[in-house]
Every structure is written in C-alpha cells, then in structure tokens.
Amino acid sequence: MAQQSSQKTQLAFGTGAFALCFAVFGTMSAMMPILSKQLHLSPVQKSIAVALPVLLGSLGRIPLGMFTDRLGGRWVFTSVMIASVIPAFLMGGVHDYTHLLTYGFLIGIGLASFSVGVGFVSGWYSAERQGFALGVYGAGNIGQSLAAFGAPFIAAAYGVKWGFWTFGILLSIWLVIFAFGARNAPRSGSAKSMAQILQPLSDGKSWILSLYYFLTFGGFVAMAIYLPIFLTEMFKLTPQNAGLRTAGFVVLATAMRPIGGILADKVGGTAILKWVFPATAVMAIFLACPMMVTFTVGALGMAAAIGLGNGAVFKLVPEYFPNSVGSVTGLVGAAGGLGGFFPPLVLGMIKQRSGSFTMGFIFLAVFCCFCLFVLLTRRERPMQLATVSR
C-alpha cells in the first residue's frame, strides 16, 4: 500500500511539472496573434517565431533523456524548471523581433522536459502498468491548453507581460514543491556508462518509434501552436476565441492520451496505431476544406486520433527498451518535437506563396499513409525481459 501511494505521489509530481513546463512553452503560440500585430510580422516571420522554441524543445530531449537515465529525474527536472522560468519572465519585456526569437528559443526548454518525466515516472511502475502511468503523465499536455485559453484573456485584462509572467509564477511555485517532495525510483545496480546509454539508439526499432511519434506528437504540437494563427487568419476569430478553441483541441488530445495508453496495455500499441494513422489522414482532408464546419470536425477528429496515438507509442518504448527508457524517450521525443517544428515553417511558406494552407494538410494526409505502410510492413518484437515489480 505504501509503495502504491509513493508511486501515485511521484506520478503526480512528474505530471504537474510537465504540465506547467508545457504551459510556459505554450504561452509563445497563444500570445502570437497579439505579438504579431504589435510587431507587424509577416506569415513567415510568425512561422519562424512559433517553430523556433520547438527546435530546442525537440533536440534538447535527447541529452535530457540521457542525463535522466544516468542521474535520475529529480534534479534534472528541477534544473529544467529553473531554465524554463527565466525566459518566461524575459518574454514579458519583448519589444522587437530579435528578442522575440531569442527568448522564444529559450522557452522551448519547457517542451524538452517531456523526456525527463518519462524516465522519472516509468521507474516507479512495473512493465504491465507503464502504459497507464505514461498515459497519465502525458496528460500533462493539458498545460498547452491552460496557456492557449488563459494567456490571451490574462493579457487582455492585465497586459501582455502577464500573459507570460502568470505561468512563470505558477511554475516557480511547483518548482519548489517538486524539489522538496520528488524522489527518484529505487535502482538496482550501478549507474549506466555513456556507451550503455547510447547503445539502444543504434537499434532500428527506436527510429521506427521516432517516425510514429514524429506524426502523432508532432501533429499535436504543430496544431496546438498553429491553431491560433489558423483561426484568426482563416476565419477572422479574435485571439481570445481562437485561444478557447485551441484549448478544446488540446484538452481532447490530452484526454485521449491516457486512454491510448490503457488500451495499448490491453491490446498492444501496434493495434492502436493501425487505426490512428488512417483516421488522421481522413481528418487532414477535412482540415483542407476551408469551411468552419469541416475544419472543426477535422481538428477535433485529429485531436482524438493523435491523442490515442501518443499513448500507444509510449507504451511501446518501455516494451521494446525496458532498460533504456530515458535515452530512447529522448530520441523518440526529439523526433516528435521536430514533427512540430517543420510543419509551421512549411505552412508559413505555403500560405505566403499560395494564400492558402490547403496543400499543407494534403501533405499531412500523405505522410499518414506512409506511416501506415511502414507499420503494416514491419514486424517488431519487444525485448524479452522478466517483469520486475517496482
């Protein structure tokens, strides 16, 4: 009973930390419709500004995952929260495009926190419960919804700087709680060498999982950061209304993630992905139709599909790599983050050249079909490992 209580407590600590780091990261896209008007940004400039934080948030996941495997998640996560708080306060004083890019890039460390928490949380749960645990932890994506909904309203009421500072303060409070209350899971054996940490990254299965997450989590990040722009430019909604609808997208995708993990515990992650990829392709076609009804159906349907997919992929990570969760999570998570980095840049260029986002959604549908082809033509087997009760 005491062990179960400790598991739940540490899961709550990790999920809260990730949610608030993700909220700080999410303020960048949530505030972009307001900032772009103030700074008179072009479509490509806006795309670069919202995509740049994703670059650090993606590539940063690899070393952070490795550090977590070697040092444990408690102090690595604490350090990441400190690094996220600083640019959150700096963003409140942005008055030109150069500072917007600089501070925005640094705020991406909040997105990179994901790989730390996966290694931190998974150590507390046995193999048959990790789909559930990582699904719950991944629900920390709700932080993006908090930012998408809250930041524009806070900015309208109290000024642009408080759209950023509010979430910086909340993360600072959780940072103190986490630093004093979080504990690393008990380990058996000595810390891994760097060679042992890097070894799983040469396994083809880690790169296949990266491809799947490039679509599912990358699609989530790209839609979450670009929806305010879609809605304000395509349908002329106010930043507040666009933020509310973006929050709905994030909430639905986040709610489906633990469901995807639980279903993957029962039927396997691969079985879930066989439905996720074609469903996402269909929803991308709905998004390509520039009407509010079809766009709404496509956005909500995609949120549900990729939410399930996120939970399914991260059931497969500890299943295939039970002794290297942090390192492989870093690689897979980086791929997912990059999946959120490139689409905004492509969409910005497509919009600037054609005046429409339609071709971007068609490219997404084609990529979904490619992922389905890879899934159906490969047969991966999990590593054989005796289940250890944690």
Order of alpha helices (4+ residues) and beta strands (2+ residues): alpha-alpha-alpha-alpha-alpha-alpha-alpha-alpha-alpha-alpha-alpha-alpha-alpha-alpha-alpha-alpha
